[in-house]
């Protein structure tokens, strides 16, 4: 069974972060492992507390995984600050990790900041150049590309800028702002639009974590990048269509809809 490592924060309500990642990996047929960057107290209505993992503990977690069950793919989510980013970049480089999917998590669905302001430059300089694929949403793409995105053409230009700057493939996620579920995959071959059915479901807690984990899982199984993204998008569509309705806010997806 292929193995995938998630490096991210813990979500006590189970809808995002490490918990969503591990559920997604199981549903996509791979063995999931984790290195936790932070503990969060959160639910469907928001994040109320965050406690950072000490850098030496994060390093020890990564060493434990890489020296025993070497992952076929890695995904990163909430990396919190520059100290932790430095540890992650060092370990991924040292162990020559493969199939690295980076979800540049900056702000939670509820609006809570999950990446310190001073860590954005560290993310750009140390982590993004290691990526096989980065999966920014529109807000994150605007920050990383330093330009506003109001249209599909803006998405193409931002994705091309990120591809040129960091030398990695880019999946720019459309979402609600453009009133569709179309994502843009930018690779060496140029721009590829990945269209999908828009699901009218307000429960979208953890969609970014889930998508990046599903892509990493498919890459670990040997799929090409375009095929991995398509498979992951189909999985997300099914998880939204299942219409799980938990909590008082933006609820979680049904990660096990296909089991």
N, C-alpha and C positions, 0 to 999 in steps of 0.2 A: 504494500500500500504506500503510495507517495505520502511524504510528510511535508507539512507547511508550518512555518513559524510566524506568529503574529507578535509584533512589538508595539504595544499600545497601552492605553489606560483601562482600568476596570470600571464597569458601569454596574452599580449595585442593583439597578432595576432590570438588568439583563437584556436590554434592547439594543445597546450599542457597545462599542469598545470590545475588549477581550471576549466577553460573553457572547456577543453577536458573532464575532469572528469564529469562535470555536464551533458554534452551532452551524454556521454557514459551511465551514470546512467538512463537518460530518455529513451534512446534506449533499455536499458535492463530491463525496467519495474519497476524501483524503484524511490523513491522521493529523490532527491539529495540536500544536504546542504553543506556549506563550512565554513572553518576557514582559513583565508588567512595569510600566513607566510611572504610573500614578494610581492612587486610589481616589475614586470620586464618590461622593454621596449625591446621587441623582435619581430622578424618576422621570415620568413622562412630562412633568411640568417644569423641570429645570434642574440645574446643578446647584447644590447648596454648600458643598465643601470639596476641596481638593488637597491631597497630601502627596507630594512628590516622592518617588523612590530615590534613595541615595545612589549616586553614580556607581559606587563599588558594588552595590547589590545588583543593579542592573547588569553590570559587567559580568558578575558571577552567574547570573541567570543565563546570559548569552553563551558564556563558556560551557556551562553545563549542557546546553542543548547541542551546540555545534560539535562538541567533542564526543557525543554519544549517538544521537539520532540526527544525522546531518540533514537539514531541510532541503527539499527539492525546489522550494520557493519561499520567499519571505515577504510579508507585508508589514508596513509601518502605519500606525495611526497617530494617536496623540503622543507627541514626543516632548512636549511641555517646555523645555528650556535648552539653552545652548550647552550646558554641562552634559545633559543626557544625549543630545544630538552628537556631541563629540564622541561619547562612548559608543553609540550605535554605529557611527561612521567608521570608527576604528575597528570594531569587531567585524563588521560586514566586509571591510577591506582585508583584514587579517585572515579571515576564513574563506575569502574569495566566494562569497555567497552568490547564488544564481537566482535568476527570475525575481528581481526585487521590484515590488509594487509599492509605491509610496503614495499614500493618501495624505496630502498636506493639510491635516486637520488644524484649523485655526479657531473656529467658533462653532459651538454646538448649535443644533437646530433651535434650541431655546434661546440662543443669544449669548450664552456664557462663553467667555474667552478661554480657550484650551491650549493656546500657545502664547507665551510671553512675547511682548513686542520686540524685545531685544534678541529674541531667538530666530526671527525671520531671516536675518542675514546668515546665521549659522546653518539654517535649513537650506538656504540657497547655495551656500558655498561648499558645504560638506556632504549633504545628504542627497540632494537632487541629482548631482552629477553621477551618482552610483546607481541610479534607478534604471530599470528596464522600462518602466511605465510610471508616470505620475497621473493621478486622477483628481484634479482640482474641480470643484464646482465653480460657478461663475464668479462668486465673491473672491474665492481663493485665486482663481486665474487672474482677476483684476489686480490683486495685490502683487502676485508673482511677476506678471507681465507689465505692471505699472501702466495700465490703460483701462479705460472703461469699456464694458461690453453691453451693447444694446441690441445687437442683431446677430444673425448667423454669420454674416461677413466679419463682424468684430470677433466672433469666436475663432474663426479661421486665422485671422491675423494674430490674435493672442497666442493660439496654439503653436503657430509657426515660430513666433518669437521665443516661446519657451523651448521648443525643439532645438532651435539654433543656439540658444544660450546654454542649455544644460546637456545637450547631446543625448536626450532620452525621448522615447515615444510619449505622447501626451493624449490622454482621454479627457477632453473638456466636456463636463456634464451640463446639459441644457437646463432642464427643470422648469419650475413654475414661472420664472421671469419671462421666458419666451413662449409660454403657453403650449409646450409640447414636451415629449419625452425623448427628443432626438439628441444624441450625443455625437461629438466629433472626435474621431481617432486620427491623430496626426502622426505619421511615420515617415521613413525615408522616401516612401512612394507618394507622399503628399497627404491631402485631406480625404478622409473617408467618413461619410455621414452614416450613422447607425440609427435608423429610425425604429421607434417602438410605440406601442399603443399607450396613450395617456390614460392612466388609471385614476379615477376620481376617488381617492382615498386620503383623508387628512392624517392618517396614522403613518408617518414616515420617519419615526425615530430610528436612527441607525442605518439609514439607506446607504450612506457613503461607506461606512465600515463594512457593510454587508457586500456591496458591489466589489470593493477592492479585494476582499477575502475570497469571493467567488472567482475573480479573475486569477488571483494567485493559485487557487486550487486547480483551476483548469490548466494553467501553465505547468504546474507540478505534474499533471497527468500527461504532459507532452503535446498539448494543443498549441497551434500557432497563436500568435498574439491576436489577430483579427477574430479567429474562431473562439479563443478564450473569452474575449470581450462579448461576443455575441451570445455565447452560452451563459455568461454571467448576467447579461441583461435579461435573457429569457427567464432565468431563475428569479431575479428581482421582480419581474412582471408577475410571475406566479405567486410570489410571497405577498405582493400588494393585493392581487386579486382575491386572495384567501380571506381578506377582510377581517383579520383579527382585530378585536376592539377591546383593549385593556388600558386601564388608567384614566386619569382625568384630563390629560393633555394630549400631545402628539404621541400616540401609542406605538408599540413595536410592530415589526413585520412578523409574519408566520414563517419562521426560518425552516420549519420542518414540513412545509406544505407538500413537498414531493416525496416524502418518506412513507 
